[in-house]
Amino acid sequence: MELKQVLLDRGLVDVAKLWGNLPLSTQFARDIHTILSLCEESAKHLSEDVYILYQQLVKVEVVNDAYRDIITRDLTTILAGIINDSEHESIRYISKEEGTEAILRYQQAIESNASAQVKLGHFYKSIGRDSWAFDWFISAANLGDADAMYWLGNDYFVGKTVIHDLEKAYNYYKKAAEKGHGDALNNYADMYLRGEHVDKDEVKALQFFKQAAAKGVPEAMYTLGYMYENGVGTKIDTVKSRQWFIESAHYGDDFAANRLGHEAIETGNSTEALTWYQVAADRGDSYGEYNLGHCYENGIGTQVNIKKAKYWYRKAAVKGDQQAKVKLNSL
């Protein structure tokens, strides 16, 4: 059943009439405010995320025609939430500070502030409203924002928010990469490495991974380590390979840190292994926490310390690590 008819059935005659006339309204902002004021009491029972939309729209005073579709979408979501009890389940707790910032970002977004549009998009993603975020990323990308282009590339690559489309993913990554966006450069390179949408080109992939690494992307550094280790797109160079794995670990790649820890054990350098596992564990990586617990349990690079072993196993177990749970039970 159409929303207008449902509103009429609920006795919201004035709201239904105003909502139905919005596409042709010459006083769009005023009509939005009138609808919201008529729904003020009902809006108090909305889920937190939809109530945020209500609070955002209440603050809108002037509407740029470029954003009428998004505002109409948001109003429709609010009205649907009011008449549909299934919408009244909270997504998660939104703090007062988050809500206040989201309202401010909305005002800035409809003033064509690309940075605010991207931040608003990220806020919506954080509360599980990816479709709301997508439209703002589109808007920001049209204004030339590289981060928005990168996230649109992700959306088209994953195919959850929109239909999976490698061509669109590639084009958005390319546009963002050309603007120097590090993560976009990494994903752009990855498409050449795997031959996704484009012909596989390992040499070109290596070139783009280097550019991404220069931007500080740890994943790109790790991939360079892999490529030099295996001679992918270049000659095998174990020295460069290790250098890139080390760089990756220092820049935040926990997989690289754990890998270096394993390699240290294999070469008999248990003290170095302990150090690398500690790096990953200190960043909250569950596998690093498990490996550190293993070291303390078995005296690898340190004295046996069952108390510390339990501590690190417990931290990993809380994150769902099954091996750590088994170890805790055995200890």
C-alpha positions in Angstrom: 0.0 0.0 0.0 1.3 3.5 -0.8 2.5 5.6 2.0 0.0 8.4 1.3 -2.9 5.9 1.6 -1.5 4.5 4.9 -1.3 8.0 6.3 -4.9 8.7 5.3 -5.9 5.4 7.0 -4.2 6.5 10.2 -6.1 9.8 10.1 -3.0 11.9 9.2 -4.9 13.7 6.5 -3.0 16.9 6.5 0.3 15.1 6.5 -0.8 12.8 3.6 -1.8 15.8 1.6 1.4 17.8 2.2 3.6 14.8 1.6 1.8 13.9 -1.7 2.3 17.5 -2.9 6.0 17.8 -2.0 7.3 17.0 -5.5 5.6 20.1 -6.9 5.8 22.3 -3.8 7.1 25.8 -4.3 7.5 26.2 -0.5 9.4 22.9 0.1 11.2 23.8 3.3 8.0 25.3 4.9 6.0 22.2 4.0 8.7 19.9 5.5 8.5 21.9 8.7 4.7 21.7 8.8 4.7 17.9 8.3 7.3 17.5 11.0 5.4 19.7 13.5 2.3 17.7 12.9 4.3 14.5 13.7 6.2 15.9 16.7 4.5 13.8 19.3 4.7 10.6 17.3 8.3 11.2 16.4 9.3 10.9 20.1 8.7 7.1 19.8 10.9 6.6 16.7 14.0 4.4 16.9 17.1 6.4 17.7 18.5 6.4 14.2 15.3 7.5 12.5 14.7 10.1 15.3 18.1 11.5 14.4 16.7 12.1 10.9 13.7 13.9 12.4 16.0 16.2 14.4 18.2 16.9 11.4 15.2 17.9 9.2 13.7 20.1 11.9 16.8 22.3 11.7 16.6 22.7 7.9 15.6 26.2 7.0 16.6 26.6 3.4 16.7 23.7 0.9 19.1 23.6 -2.1 17.2 22.0 -5.0 20.1 19.6 -5.4 19.2 17.9 -2.1 15.4 17.8 -2.4 15.5 14.1 -3.3 17.6 13.2 -0.2 15.4 15.3 2.1 12.3 13.7 0.7 13.8 10.3 1.2 14.6 11.2 4.8 11.1 12.5 5.4 9.6 9.4 3.9 11.7 7.2 6.2 10.5 9.2 9.2 6.8 8.9 8.2 7.3 5.2 7.5 8.9 4.8 11.0 5.9 6.5 12.6 3.3 4.3 11.0 5.3 1.0 11.1 6.0 -0.5 14.5 8.8 -2.7 13.0 10.8 0.5 12.5 10.8 1.2 16.2 13.7 -1.1 17.1 16.9 0.8 18.0 20.0 0.1 16.0 22.4 1.0 18.7 22.8 3.7 21.4 23.7 7.1 19.9 25.4 9.4 22.3 24.2 13.0 22.8 27.5 14.2 21.3 27.2 12.0 18.2 23.6 13.2 17.7 24.6 16.8 18.0 27.4 16.4 15.5 25.2 14.5 13.1 22.6 17.3 13.2 25.3 19.9 12.5 26.8 17.8 9.6 23.4 17.6 8.0 23.1 21.4 7.9 26.5 21.7 6.4 25.8 18.8 4.0 22.8 20.5 2.4 25.0 23.6 1.9 27.1 21.5 -0.4 30.0 21.0 2.0 31.6 17.8 0.6 33.6 17.1 3.8 30.5 17.3 5.9 28.7 15.0 3.5 31.4 12.4 3.8 31.4 12.6 7.6 27.6 12.3 7.6 28.0 9.2 5.4 30.4 7.6 7.9 28.1 8.4 10.8 25.2 6.7 9.0 27.5 3.7 8.2 28.3 3.5 11.9 24.7 3.0 12.8 24.0 0.4 10.0 22.3 2.8 7.6 24.6 2.3 4.6 21.9 3.2 2.1 21.6 6.7 3.7 25.4 7.0 3.5 25.5 6.0 -0.1 23.5 9.0 -1.4 25.7 11.4 0.5 28.8 9.8 -0.9 27.4 10.2 -4.4 26.8 13.9 -3.7 30.3 14.4 -2.2 31.9 12.5 -5.1 30.1 14.8 -7.6 31.7 17.7 -5.7 35.1 16.1 -6.2 35.8 14.4 -2.9 38.3 11.6 -3.2 37.2 9.8 0.0 33.6 9.7 -1.1 34.8 8.2 -4.5 36.8 5.5 -2.6 33.8 4.5 -0.4 31.5 4.3 -3.5 34.1 2.0 -5.0 33.9 -0.2 -1.9 30.1 -0.2 -2.1 30.1 -1.3 -5.7 32.8 -3.8 -5.1 31.1 -5.5 -2.1 27.6 -5.3 -3.6 25.7 -5.1 -0.4 24.3 -1.5 -0.4 24.1 -1.5 -4.2 24.3 -4.2 -6.9 27.8 -5.6 -7.3 29.5 -3.8 -10.2 33.2 -4.2 -10.8 33.2 -1.6 -13.6 31.8 1.1 -11.3 34.1 0.0 -8.5 37.1 0.2 -10.8 36.1 3.7 -12.1 35.6 5.1 -8.6 38.8 3.7 -7.3 40.6 5.1 -10.4 39.1 8.6 -9.9 40.1 8.6 -6.2 43.5 7.1 -6.9 44.2 9.9 -9.4 43.5 12.3 -6.6 46.2 10.6 -4.5 43.8 8.6 -2.1 46.0 5.9 -0.5 43.4 3.3 0.1 41.9 3.8 -3.3 45.4 3.3 -4.8 45.7 0.1 -2.9 42.3 -1.3 -4.1 43.0 0.0 -7.7 46.3 -1.9 -7.6 44.6 -5.0 -6.3 42.2 -5.1 -9.2 45.2 -5.2 -11.6 46.9 -7.8 -9.4 43.8 -10.1 -9.5 42.6 -9.1 -13.0 39.2 -7.9 -11.8 37.4 -6.0 -14.5 40.8 -5.2 -16.2 43.4 -7.5 -17.7 45.7 -8.9 -15.1 48.9 -6.7 -15.0 51.3 -7.5 -12.1 53.8 -4.9 -13.2 51.2 -2.1 -13.1 49.9 -3.5 -9.8 53.3 -3.3 -8.3 53.6 0.3 -9.4 50.3 1.3 -7.8 51.0 -0.6 -4.6 54.2 1.4 -4.3 52.3 4.6 -4.6 49.8 3.4 -2.0 52.6 2.4 0.3 54.1 5.8 0.0 50.8 7.1 1.3 51.2 5.0 4.4 48.8 2.1 3.5 49.9 -0.9 5.5 48.0 -3.4 3.4 49.8 -2.2 0.3 53.1 -2.6 2.1 52.2 -6.2 3.0 51.3 -7.0 -0.6 54.6 -5.6 -1.8 56.3 -7.9 0.7 54.4 -10.8 -0.8 55.2 -9.7 -4.4 58.9 -9.5 -3.7 58.9 -12.7 -1.8 57.2 -14.6 -4.7 58.5 -12.7 -7.7 55.1 -11.3 -8.7 55.5 -8.5 -11.1 59.2 -8.3 -10.2 62.2 -10.4 -9.4 62.4 -12.3 -6.1 64.1 -10.1 -3.5 63.9 -11.5 0.0 65.6 -8.4 1.5 63.0 -6.0 0.0 60.3 -8.5 0.9 61.2 -8.5 4.6 61.6 -4.7 4.6 58.1 -4.3 3.4 56.7 -6.8 5.9 58.4 -4.8 8.7 57.1 -1.5 7.3 53.6 -3.0 7.1 53.7 -4.2 10.7 55.0 -0.8 12.0 52.2 1.0 10.1 49.5 -1.1 11.8 49.1 -4.4 9.9 48.7 -7.0 12.6 48.8 -9.9 10.2 52.3 -8.7 9.2 53.4 -8.5 12.9 52.2 -12.0 13.6 53.9 -13.3 10.5 57.2 -11.7 11.5 56.7 -13.3 15.0 56.3 -16.7 13.4 59.3 -16.2 11.2 61.4 -15.2 14.2 60.5 -18.5 16.0 61.4 -20.5 12.9 64.8 -18.9 12.8 65.4 -19.4 16.5 65.0 -15.7 17.6 62.3 -16.2 20.3 63.0 -12.7 21.8 62.2 -11.0 18.5 59.1 -13.2 18.2 57.8 -12.0 21.5 58.4 -8.4 20.5 56.3 -8.8 17.3 53.5 -10.6 19.0 53.5 -7.8 21.6 53.1 -5.2 18.8 50.0 -7.0 17.5 48.5 -7.7 21.0 49.0 -4.1 22.1 46.8 -3.0 19.2 44.1 -5.3 20.3 44.6 -8.1 17.8 43.2 -11.4 19.1 45.7 -13.6 17.2 48.6 -11.5 18.6 47.1 -11.8 22.1 46.8 -15.6 21.7 50.4 -15.9 20.4 51.7 -13.7 23.3 49.8 -16.0 25.7 51.5 -19.0 24.1 54.9 -17.4 24.6 54.3 -16.8 28.3 52.9 -20.3 28.8 55.8 -22.0 27.1 58.7 -19.6 28.0 59.3 -18.4 24.4 61.4 -15.3 24.5 60.7 -14.9 28.2 60.3 -16.8 31.5 57.3 -19.0 31.9 54.5 -16.9 33.5 51.2 -18.7 33.7 49.5 -15.6 35.1 50.4 -13.5 32.1 49.6 -16.4 29.8 46.1 -16.5 31.2 45.8 -12.7 31.0 46.5 -12.7 27.2 44.5 -15.9 26.5 41.6 -14.3 28.3 41.8 -11.1 26.2 41.8 -13.2 23.0 39.0 -15.4 24.2 36.8 -12.4 24.9 37.2 -11.5 21.2 36.0 -15.0 20.3 39.4 -16.8 19.7 38.6 -20.5 20.1 42.2 -21.6 20.6 42.5 -19.2 23.5 39.3 -20.6 25.1 40.7 -24.1 24.9 44.0 -22.9 26.5 42.2 -21.2 29.3 40.2 -24.4 30.1 43.4 -26.5 30.1 45.2 -24.0 32.4 
